[in-house]
């Protein structure tokens, strides 16, 4: 477990602040409108003299240019058949048991 710091970006008009651990392995940047953007430190395949790690925005992994803002402001749901609902529930439960990712509290 690392110490976590919370900082402000006074010089950046696009960001409000950042939360990050002492080892800088990730950053949660809050933009000017209050939306979160998670960056993970990843290994790079650098040329000599270049950094061997960089920060990857998880948002860049969303399909078709999706954005966190769109997810948070979107509307989800709709009608599905009982069979589709049961299949989705079974898939969710199976993934939850093996993912090792804690649920938000």
N, C-alpha and C positions, 0 to 999 in steps of 0.2 A: 504494500500500500504506500502510495506517495502522498506527500503534502500537495494540496491543490491551492492554487492562487486565483484570485479574481482581479482582473485589471480593466482599465478603461483605455480607449483609443481616442485621446483628445485631439490628435492631429489628423484623424481619418474621418471625413464626413460621412462615409458609408457604413461605419461600424460603431456600435456603442461600447462594446467591451468583449472580454475574453475570459474563459475559465480554462485552466490547464494544469496538469500535474507538473511536479518539479522536474521530471525527466523530459518534459516537452514531447512525449510520445503521441499526444493528441491535443487538439484545441477545439473548444466549443466557442465559436465566434457568434455574437449577437449583432445582427445588422441594425441599421438606423431605424427600421420599422419594428424591431423587436423579434424578428424571426431567427431561429438558430441555424447554424451551419457547422457541421462536424467535420473536422480535418484530422486525418490519421497520418502519423509519420511512417513512411514506407521506404524500403530500400530501393535504390536506383542502380542502374548499370551505367556508371559515369565514365566519362573520358578522364584521362589523367588530369589532376588539378581541379576537377569539379566535385561538388558535394556528393556524398554517397547515399544521402537520404533526402527526402523532400516531403512536403505535406500534400496529401491527396484529399480533395473535398469529396465526401461520400455522396453528396448531391450529384456529382459528375457521373456516378454509377447508375443513376436512375434512368429508366428507358425514355427514349424520345424527348430528351431535353427537359424532363420533369424537374420541378423545383420544390423544395421544402415548403415554400410559401403556397404553392398550388395545392400540395397535399393538405396543409393545415386549413386552407380556406375552401377546400372542396367539399362536396357532398357525396356520401357513399351509402350504398345499400341497394335497395330495390328488391323486387320479388324474385325468389328462386324456388325451384321445386323442392319438395321434401327430400328427394333423393340427392339433389345437389347440396342441400344444406347438411345432410348427414355425412356425405363424402368430404365436404369442407371441414366439418367438425372433426372427423377422424384424422384428416391430414394435419389440422392444427394441433390436436392432442399428441400425435406421433412426433411432430417437430418439436413441440414444447418439451417433451420428455428427453430428447436427445440434444437439444441446442446448447444447453448450458448458459443461456443468456437470461439474466434476471429480468423479470417484468418490472416496468416502472411502478413506483409506489406513490 
